[in-house]
Amino acid sequence: MFEYGVKRALLSRNPMRAVERVKAVDKPPGIFTPEQLKKLLEAAHGDILPALAIQAFAPLGVGREDSCFRRAALLGVLLLIFAP
């Protein structure tokens, strides 16, 4: 995108050329335990809480043949997190 601006004389230089590239990490992502997730959501500020909850449960998906099991698992985790 910045190169496009340079070619069209909209920019004098590409500012991204000064940015060092990040090395890709070739390892599986970490997964929160229910207790870790509970602590994270409890500590989250109200504005960010919905986004964290969505990101935490997005991999569960819906519409797959095992969606009932996934929804039941999600409900269990939510009860663990928000139950008194």
N, C-alpha and C positions, 0 to 999 in steps of 0.2 A: 504494500500500500504506500509506504513512504517512497519507494523507488519510483512509483507512478508519479508522485508529486515532484520528484527530482527531474524525471524525464520531461514533465510538462512545465518545468521552470517555476513551479509553485513553491518549491523548497530549494534552499541552496545546498543542502546535504541531507543524507538519511541519518536521523538521530539514533536509529537502532544499530548502526554499525559500531557504536561505542559500547554496546551492551554485550557482556560475556555470555556465551551460551552455557546453559545448564546441562550437566551430564545426566543422562537418563539412568535411573536406578532400575536394575533388572531383578526385582524381588517382589513377592506378592504383597499386597497392601495389608496393613494391620487391621484387625477387626476388634471392635470394642466388645468386652463382655457385657452382659446386662447390667452388672453393678457399675462398671466404668461409665456406661451410657447414662445410667441414672444420675451419677455424680455430675456428669457434664451438663445434662439438661437442667438439673437443679441449680447449678452455678450460672447458667446462661442468663444474660439480661433479657428482659421481656421482648425487646425488639428483634433479637436474633433467634429466640427460641423456636418459632415456627420453621425457620429455614433449617436449623439444626435437626429438628424432628423429621422434616421431609427428607433431608439428605441421609439421615440415619436409616430410614425405612424404605427409601427409594429402591434399593436392590431387591427388595422382596417382590416387587412387581405385582401385577394383577392380570387376569385373563389367561393364565397358564392352567394346565390341568390340575396342578397342585395348589391353586390359588386359595382354596378353602383352608388348607393346612397353613399356608403362609399368613392368611388373615388371622387365623387362630393364634399363631405364634406372635404376630404383631400385637394382638389384643393382650396376650399374656405379658409381653414386655411392657406395654403401656400400663397395665395394672400394677406391675412391679414398680414402675417408676412413679406413678401418681397416686397409688393407694396410700392411705394414712398409716 
